[in-house]
Amino acid sequence: MAAEKITAETRTEFGKGAARRIRRDDKIPAVIYGHGNEPVHVTLPGHQTMMALKHGGSNALLELDVEGSNQLALAKEVQVDPIRRVIEHIDFVAVRRGEKVTVDVPIHVVGDAAPDTLVVTENSVISVEAEATHIPEFFEVSVEGAPVGTQIHASEITLPSGTTLLADGELLIVNVTQQISAEALEAELAEAEDDLGIEHDVSDAEIAEAQTEAAAEDAAVEADSAE
């Protein structure tokens, strides 16, 4: 992936108050770690950085211009406010061109399996080693026409040149099973609850419904007897 260039400013203020002031100015506090150097604390332009991370995916590679010195940096941890969905802080790892890095790459399942099947993604990412400037954005796994019983393991995923699988080759990625009906699922749940000794309290509405059904059955029996 191509590294997006962003101009970073070094910062000397730390703590929650300083971070809030930075974010009020539509900027993002960040730290660059790696290569045995002291951590470098920087401030990044908010919108440009957000778009770069969105474009680069979960393993976005940025080229940060820190006071005239360019540094390739791989995003390792992005803290996002759960309510406002804005980036609060980023941890980067400094890398060099040609350097191998360990990353988790997402799995994208595509295609439609055979009718009446259920496609279960057992693992949504796999660990690989790749060159810092050639990290795959994702791996595509096709289940087009796959019948019940199809299983796709990590070793079956096609990796680009220069990328090495680190995950166990037997790691199950996709499992195609028989689709279960709502009735069968409900029966399985009821059986599991019986095995565990789970009992549900009967609601007043359920009691009233049962009484109504019983009364209707009694009335039908009496009507048959009268005939």
Salt bridges, closest charged atoms under 4 A:
GLU4 OE2 - HIS55 ND1 3.07
GLU9 OE2 - LYS27 NZ 3.50
GLU13 OE2 - ARG21 NH2 3.41
GLU63 OE1 - ARG97 NH2 3.76
ASP81 OD2 - ARG84 NH2 3.79
ASP91 OD1 - HIS89 ND1 3.45
GLU99 OE1 - HIS35 NE2 3.14
GLU131 OE1 - HIS134 ND1 3.43
GLU156 OE2 - HIS153 ND1 3.17
GLU193 OE1 - HIS200 NE2 3.06
